[in-house]
């Protein structure tokens, strides 16, 4: 049986800056603005933040570059 190397976990980005740029105060409001299911936002919160790819997609969905939301974001994928 072939052994696969486990991928390192994706960096995660805090929800607070995303909430700040959207002007939201709760995960439910953030989900509505981002047009995602509220369970997705709760999953990000519980998991320690927004994964790289989702962070990029959510910033673009808002018409922003991820660096506008997370200044330390690095497009490393």
Secondary structure by P-SEA (a helix, b strand, c coil): ccccccccccbbbbaaaaaaaaccccaaaaaaaacccaaaaaaaaaaccccaaaaaaaaaaaccccccccccccccc
